Amino acid sequence: MTSQQRVVVIGGGMAAARLAQRLRPAAAGDTDGGGPALTVVGEEPHAPYNRVLLAEVLAGRYAHEVIALPAPHDGVRWLSGVRAVRIDRASRTVLCDDGQAVPYDRLVLATGSNPVLPPLRGLFPPGHDGLPDGVHPFRTLDDCAALDAAAARPGVRAVVIGGGLLGVSAARALAERGVSVLLAQQGEHLMERQLDAGAADLLRAHVEGLGVEVHTGCRVRGLRVEDGSVRAVELADGYVSDAGLVVLACGVRPRVGLARAAGLPVDRGVLVDDQLRTADPRIHAIGDCAQHDGVVYGLAGPALEQADLLARVLSEEAARYRGTRALTRLTLTGPGPRSGSVPAPVPLDLAAFGSPSPRPGDDVIHLSDATRSAYRKVIVRGDRLVGGILLGDLGAVGTLARTWEADDPLPPAAPLLHLLTTETATPSHPDGGS
Ligand SMILES: Cc1cc2nc3c(=O)[nH]c(=O)nc-3n(C[C@H](O)[C@H](O)[C@H](O)COP(=O)(O)OP(=O)(O)OC[C@H]3O[C@@H](n4cnc5c(N)ncnc54)[C@H](O)[C@@H]3O)c2cc1C
């Protein structure tokens, strides 16, 4: 790609911000002729921020400025609050909702994902525009501000629908602010994608210790809405909980509408090859909206790795994306010291990777200590790690993470128990999550 080429990125989230950091734009004062002319079209009105840390903002632990990502280089043209509405591949132009037409030589889709809205009675009340007042997804800084305002109402009761990573994080954050919270999880246990039943039991005990009422195996049937505002949530077993605030944390779906309308092949995400290229060689996709080798990651680590790799591809380096072996990390802090002699709950650390459940023939090494809320398990197939869960005590995470991420063979002579008993320094995580 020559320095005069125009690179346009649709989406101003984590992957876009990282790509903008890595690509050196032409006007950034380069002495070697500079890089491409870079334009980012982002519909959110804010400077780019670290989405992974939104729960910390909701908890009141961080001001929203703290989660800002490094500002883009001076030479980047960053169009905030502007939505791309159509890609015209024939004229190589992105059309925006403010009437602008932005021409490109290379286009990058980094549109992220949308929250899934569950099929609940009352979610779209007749005569009301959009979701009832008090009902919010948890995806953006604006969602966070709306949740923050709703949570500030004295005596408000919150119901979080969905007990995955997002729902658990939201419930913890609201409880940390002193809000009364019910967490409703349709599946059998919390964080089913990452944890097995044993680890989820410890997590549940911890979350309940923060004051959250947890219901598992429990489908939410509908919302009771009056005058456009949510008042209560009905569970399928007939239980009705008051609710002035409802958080929708039922998963996400890649945002693929623009790509599909432009005639690009889409499955769950926009299909890309090892150079993160769609079927149109001038258009790439990265982050939550992209599907590589059958996988849509929906995690920050892979989004950043893809952005790094694409920066190299756009700089005409030989680079191929081989997938990311992602590790999910979460720290569940609780409220600060309580009054009187009741101590503050100890934070619970969690790390998980790969599959939480073994296949027949796999070796499983497992240590658990319910008294100290510690749980360690790894699954080994042949000479490779295929999954692992560490809860409470992450002493072994450094070695395990390195072995998992590199897909290294395990040393043939070492007893497998050493995987769980070898203590290493825990690497700090720059993103506050996986
Ligand atoms: C509360 C929360 C907690 C999370 N915690 C973790 C965690 O602990 N670990 C982890 O690995 N991941 C976590 N994630 C997921 C992680 O944030 C995402 O994987 C990551 O943000 C993906 O980056 P992205 O750039 O692909 O998408 P996003 O960061 O979502 O950015 C996409 C951007 O594109 C914009 N956009 C979309 N369409 C258009 C358009 N047509 N025109 C203009 N702009 C558009 C969107 O508005 C958005 O700003 C969490 C997510 C949330 C919401």
The ligand as an SDF file (V2000), in Angstrom:
LIG
                    3D

 53 58  0  0  0  0  0  0  0  0999 V2000
  -19.4100   -4.5270   29.8090 C   0  0  0  0  0  0  0  0  0  0  0  0
  -18.4670   -5.3540   28.9680 C   0  0  0  0  0  0  0  0  0  0  0  0
  -17.4770   -6.0870   29.5770 C   0  0  0  0  0  0  0  0  0  0  0  0
  -16.5920   -6.8430   28.8120 C   0  0  0  0  0  0  0  0  0  0  0  0
  -15.6290   -7.5470   29.4510 N   0  0  0  0  0  0  0  0  0  0  0  0
  -14.7440   -8.2500   28.7230 C   0  0  0  0  0  0  0  0  0  0  0  0
  -13.6880   -8.9530   29.3640 C   0  0  0  0  0  0  0  0  0  0  0  0
  -13.5830   -8.9950   30.5940 O   0  0  0  0  0  0  0  0  0  0  0  0
  -12.7900   -9.6100   28.5740 N   0  0  0  0  0  0  0  0  0  0  0  0
  -12.8880   -9.5830   27.2100 C   0  0  0  0  0  0  0  0  0  0  0  0
  -12.0280  -10.1470   26.5240 O   0  0  0  0  0  0  0  0  0  0  0  0
  -13.8780   -8.9230   26.5750 N   0  0  0  0  0  0  0  0  0  0  0  0
  -14.8080   -8.2730   27.2930 C   0  0  0  0  0  0  0  0  0  0  0  0
  -15.8110   -7.5910   26.6460 N   0  0  0  0  0  0  0  0  0  0  0  0
  -15.8970   -7.6680   25.1670 C   0  0  0  0  0  0  0  0  0  0  0  0
  -14.9820   -6.6280   24.5060 C   0  0  0  0  0  0  0  0  0  0  0  0
  -15.3000   -5.3550   24.9760 O   0  0  0  0  0  0  0  0  0  0  0  0
  -15.1650   -6.7010   22.9850 C   0  0  0  0  0  0  0  0  0  0  0  0
  -14.7330   -7.9640   22.5570 O   0  0  0  0  0  0  0  0  0  0  0  0
  -14.3590   -5.6190   22.2670 C   0  0  0  0  0  0  0  0  0  0  0  0
  -14.8210   -4.3320   22.6160 O   0  0  0  0  0  0  0  0  0  0  0  0
  -14.4330   -5.8130   20.7470 C   0  0  0  0  0  0  0  0  0  0  0  0
  -13.8970   -4.7070   20.0820 O   0  0  0  0  0  0  0  0  0  0  0  0
  -14.5300   -4.2180   18.6740 P   0  0  0  0  0  0  0  0  0  0  0  0
  -13.7730   -3.0070   18.2870 O   0  0  0  0  0  0  0  0  0  0  0  0
  -14.6250   -5.3610   17.7660 O   0  0  0  0  0  0  0  0  0  0  0  0
  -16.0200   -3.8140   19.0400 O   0  0  0  0  0  0  0  0  0  0  0  0
  -16.5150   -2.6000   19.9150 P   0  0  0  0  0  0  0  0  0  0  0  0
  -15.5410   -2.2380   20.9650 O   0  0  0  0  0  0  0  0  0  0  0  0
  -17.9110   -2.9270   20.3170 O   0  0  0  0  0  0  0  0  0  0  0  0
  -16.5590   -1.3850   18.8950 O   0  0  0  0  0  0  0  0  0  0  0  0
  -17.4110   -1.3430   17.7770 C   0  0  0  0  0  0  0  0  0  0  0  0
  -17.7880    0.1010   17.5360 C   0  0  0  0  0  0  0  0  0  0  0  0
  -18.3020    0.2320   16.2260 O   0  0  0  0  0  0  0  0  0  0  0  0
  -19.3600    1.1640   16.2500 C   0  0  0  0  0  0  0  0  0  0  0  0
  -20.1810    0.9450   15.0550 N   0  0  0  0  0  0  0  0  0  0  0  0
  -20.9050   -0.1510   14.7450 C   0  0  0  0  0  0  0  0  0  0  0  0
  -21.5240    0.0160   13.5570 N   0  0  0  0  0  0  0  0  0  0  0  0
  -21.1710    1.2530   13.1230 C   0  0  0  0  0  0  0  0  0  0  0  0
  -21.5090    2.0130   11.9640 C   0  0  0  0  0  0  0  0  0  0  0  0
  -22.3110    1.5280   11.0240 N   0  0  0  0  0  0  0  0  0  0  0  0
  -20.9890    3.2390   11.8350 N   0  0  0  0  0  0  0  0  0  0  0  0
  -20.1660    3.7470   12.7830 C   0  0  0  0  0  0  0  0  0  0  0  0
  -19.8190    3.0800   13.8940 N   0  0  0  0  0  0  0  0  0  0  0  0
  -20.3240    1.8460   14.0760 C   0  0  0  0  0  0  0  0  0  0  0  0
  -20.0550    0.8360   17.5500 C   0  0  0  0  0  0  0  0  0  0  0  0
  -20.8940    1.8920   17.9640 O   0  0  0  0  0  0  0  0  0  0  0  0
  -18.8540    0.6370   18.4760 C   0  0  0  0  0  0  0  0  0  0  0  0
  -18.4370    1.8470   19.0330 O   0  0  0  0  0  0  0  0  0  0  0  0
  -16.7170   -6.8540   27.3840 C   0  0  0  0  0  0  0  0  0  0  0  0
  -17.7410   -6.1200   26.7810 C   0  0  0  0  0  0  0  0  0  0  0  0
  -18.6180   -5.3810   27.5580 C   0  0  0  0  0  0  0  0  0  0  0  0
  -19.7040   -4.6090   26.8810 C   0  0  0  0  0  0  0  0  0  0  0  0
  1  2  1  0
  2  3  1  0
  2 52  2  0
  3  4  2  0
  4  5  1  0
  4 50  1  0
  5  6  2  0
  6  7  1  0
  6 13  1  0
  7  8  2  0
  7  9  1  0
  9 10  1  0
 10 11  2  0
 10 12  1  0
 12 13  2  0
 13 14  1  0
 14 15  1  0
 14 50  1  0
 15 16  1  0
 16 17  1  0
 16 18  1  0
 18 19  1  0
 18 20  1  0
 20 21  1  0
 20 22  1  0
 22 23  1  0
 23 24  1  0
 24 25  2  0
 24 26  1  0
 24 27  1  0
 27 28  1  0
 28 29  2  0
 28 30  1  0
 28 31  1  0
 31 32  1  0
 32 33  1  0
 33 34  1  0
 33 48  1  0
 34 35  1  0
 35 36  1  0
 35 46  1  0
 36 37  1  0
 36 45  1  0
 37 38  2  0
 38 39  1  0
 39 40  1  0
 39 45  2  0
 40 41  1  0
 40 42  2  0
 42 43  1  0
 43 44  2  0
 44 45  1  0
 46 47  1  0
 46 48  1  0
 48 49  1  0
 50 51  2  0
 51 52  1  0
 52 53  1  0
M  END
$$$$
